Amino acid sequence: MVGQVKGHVGEKIMELMASLGLSQADLARETDLPAATISRIVSGQRTNPRLETLQRIAKALKVPVDYLCSSRTGQLDELVDPEIELFFSSEWHCLPEDEKDWVKRVIRMVRERRDARRTDGGGS
């Protein structure tokens, strides 16, 4: 199990579910978790879910696990893509914030260059 998850994780999950038009039952189906588990996490009754549970929820909600567990807020497009988080797997959560920020800046730069090539009609 992970350490105590801050009480706001349920609120974050509810906000993300609303933005995706998902009910708790939908999220349970998407994650292959019992509906009761989703309900307990969302309501704050379960404050120490297993990492695998949080990973399933984060993947279904298209956010990194650390977004669910951290106190930070912000635009989701400023966060790391779930694919990138999966690439780094467990190492991502061990990185200090300044290194995470550096990785995010590099990713933004690569995206901007890719988008510029697309709008210029360029190839690779």
N, C-alpha and C positions, 0 to 999 in steps of 0.2 A: 504494500500500500504506500501511497505517497503521504507526505506529511499533511497536517491539517490544511485543507483547502480553504482559502478565505471565503467568508460567507457570501460574497458577491458573485460567486461562480454561478449560482442558480439564476441570478438576475441576468448575467451575461448570456447564459444559455437561452433564457426566455427571449431576450432581445434578438438574438441571432435566429432563433426559431421563428419569431414574428417576421423578421426581414426576409426569411426564406419561405414563409407561408406554411410552416410545419407545426403540427400539433405534437404533444408529447407522444401520442400513439405513433405518429409518423416517424418521429425521431427514434423510438424504440424499434420500429421495423428497419429503419435505415442502419441502425447500429447493431441489430441482432441482440439487443439487451432487453431484459424484462421491463415492461412498462412501469412496474413498481420501483425499479432501480432509478429510472429517469425521474420519476415523481419525487423520490426521496432526495435526489441530488438537487433538483430544481427548487424544492421547498426548503432546503437547508437541513433536512433531517439527517442526511448522510454527508458528513464533513470530511471523510477520508476515503474517497473512492480509489480503487486500484488504478494504476497508471494506464493499464490496457483499456479500462473503461473510459478514462478521459481521452485517450487517443482515439477511440472509436467515435466518441461524441464530437471531438474536434474535427475529425475527418468528415463526418456527416455535415457539420456546420461550416466547413471550408475555412477553418482558422487553425493557427498553430495551437498546440496544447498550452504553451506558456501564456497565450492571450487569455485563456480561460482561468488560469491559476494566478495571474499577476494582478496587481492593482492598477496597471496602466489602462488607459482608455485611448481612444483615437480612431482615426479612420482606418477601416480594415485594409484598404489598399496600401497603407503604410506598413502593414505587417508582412511577415514573410509568408510566401505561398505555402500551402500544405505540402506540395511536391518538394520544395526546398527543405522544409523541416524534415520530411521523410528521408531526403538525401543525407542530411546530417545526422539523422536518427537521434540516438541518445546524446551525441556530442553537442548538439545545438543547445540543449538545456544546461550544459555545463559551461558554455561560453560566457565570459563576462559581458555585461551590457555594451561596453564600448566596442568589443569585437563583433557582437551581433549587429550593432549599428554600422560598422565598417562593411560587413557582408551585405547588408541591406543597400548601402550606397553603391556598392559594386553592381549588385543586381539591377538597381534603378538605372545605372549608367548603361549597362548592357541592353536593357529594355529600350532606353531612349535611342541608342544607336540603331537597334533593330527597327524601331518604329520610323526613324529618320530614313533608313534605307528603303523601307516599304513606301513611304510617301514620295521619295525621290524616284521610285520605280527601279531602284537598284537591286541587284541580285545579292550575292553573298558578299 
